[in-house]
Structures are given as structure tokens and as C-alpha cells.
Amino acid sequence: MQFISIKQNFYAIGGVGVVLLLWFKRMRGLALLLATGLAVGLSDFLGAMAKELVARDRPCHVLSGLREIANCSNSFSFPSNHAINSFTAATLVGLSYKKTAYALYTLAILIGYSRVYLGVHYPSDVLGGALCGILIGYLGNKYLYSKMLGFLKTRPPAETDREHT
């Protein structure tokens, strides 16, 4: 379970996904990557701010007898930033490419479950993070992705593009 909670374990497959998305989808892929990056950055920031406002201690700091499987962070517990970020990405990309939604939501659910299993979050931390992530992902798809897609598709050709035509 710890494997799925460590983001570095997904860098290689994520890199391959980025290359394939840009290769096959070009401007749509670039717009999706930019929108997803901005939305996840925003969700991570909002999650960190909410943690400070709620100031709920993590179960690994409070519950005695909890078997420590993973390192327990010194940040607060609610909401789970892993859940917010993974559900933001799953929602934004899943709305854009419907065939990927099942796999992305399955991964997001596994990430959220792993945080509870490892004892670093309460179930309500993950549920709150998932709900916030779904909302941010929906809004990111509706506003960021559509605006970036429109901007990238209507941009004038670069000077180098005009020279070769």
C-alpha cells in the first residue's frame, strides 16, 4: 500500500503518458496538460490552506497502538492532499477523455485508501479531499481546459511557421 502513496513511483509512467498525449493529441494534449497542472497546483495550495484552518491532528499522532507503516508527516490531517490532487486530475482528464475515467478514478480511490491504510489520514480526510478534488477538477475542465484549448487553437502561426508555408 505504501507504493501507491509515493508519487515518485509514477514518474516514469507519467512521463510516457505525457509524451503519448502530446504526440497523438498535440494542442488538445498540451491544453489538457497545462489545465491539469494548474488545477492540481491550485488544489494542492487550497488543501494546504485548509489543513492550517482545520488543524486536525493525524491519526498516527493521536491514536495509540497504531502500527506505523509509513512516516507520519508533521502537517495536519484534513483534507488529504493526496486525495485532492488525485481526484482533481482524475476528474479533469476523465471529463476530457471519457475512456480514461474508470482507470483514473480507480487509481485515485486506491491512493485515498492507501492513506487510511497507512494510518496517516482518517477516512473523512480522504472523503473531504476527494469531494474537493472532484469539484476543482470539474471547474478546471469547464474553465481552464476549455479556455486553453480555445487559446491554443486560435493562436496565430509563429514566424517560423509562416516561412515554411
Steps between C-alpha positions, in 0.01 A plus 500: 500500500788733563606469134183666374541796737846596375470731199857431383390145413283643222748736333602256224148399401388863528784608272402240241137616528602862443706413192217289354240767574705770330590272207145391423292795619739790436325827596215325683760307696699812581184681612408203720847482656505873574148499642567191711827643631334827597198327656713257703726786610195694614350197675828433679517862618137503614547168679803634687305812600205290618734283710617809687145626552358170624817400691396137553776272627584189302391162636863387518563782752184446704403134504713280722568148384486598133761300313727746323547383143595830342663814629246726663514856370503794738232680298135481597262232378187654347468497203725242336704677232569164335123459458439859386776488240423153363125566475563840340712338229264201459198727458658751265659238273204261529257766384723578203571138406211288624670166426767579761256586781458150644876438526570848638227483764612149598852633553371802697290270724800273560715800590235622745458153652877468542509818710250351746669157492836658580348679800583851383138609432152437631240383246329840524828670398504297181128546434529877550805510274325292234194727497713814479713342227195403293368856525834658408548251215152575363559875516848455351352308209219745446705819521876436476506223241239653272666845514848358435372284219333801339814710545735239357278419203452864400855622549661657192778296339852575618745675266678171436166339404433772240845467342445131422154539341 
